[in-house]
Amino acid sequence: MNETHLYRNKRKTTQLLLISAAFCLLLFIILLYSIGLFDGVFKAKPTIFSAGVLLVLLILLIVNLLSLRDKSAQIVLSEKCFLGKTTPLAKAFGQGEWKDVKSIDLEKVGGDTMIIVTLENPVKYKDRLPSLLWKMAYQESAQELNIMYSASTIDLEPSALHQLFLSYWNKQK
């Protein structure tokens, strides 16, 4: 168990992209209805809302489609460090060291179950994250940095990924 590489699960990724595409289609139909295509009545608020959300979802869908070409490991765990690309925060964060880990938790966040790695010594990692992501990850009251990893696109279930993270961390204690 020197190093573990976890790769993208094509079936899970395709399923997520199809669900996103279905939401885009639904929002497009709402947009068409809101501009009055079906009943001739223009509705401003639903038009603005559906167009805005549709635009954001389409951008995310295109970005995810482009990321399918990336064949590299989504999560890499080694005896010294960990690295992941399953969330924008984890991707921007880059490589973390096990010696700085305070805890590893499994939490439901929105519609996904995340592995949250809590790091002590956040100053060491401050320059890695843009300010918006830093504000999301840094808990000022506890002086901790929380980095989230998702199992939604890889071959493992969240509980198995959590156990894998814990096994590597426990080897370094």
Protein Blocks (a to p, Z undefined) as FASTA:
>chain_A
ZZccddddfklmmmmmmmmmmmmmmmmmmmmmmnommnopacfklmmmmmmmmmmmmmmm
mmmmmmmmpmcdfbdcdfkbccdfkbfklmmnopadfklpmbdcdddehjbccdddddeh
kllmmmmpcfklmmmmpcfklopacddddfklmcbdfklmmmmmmmmmmmmZZ
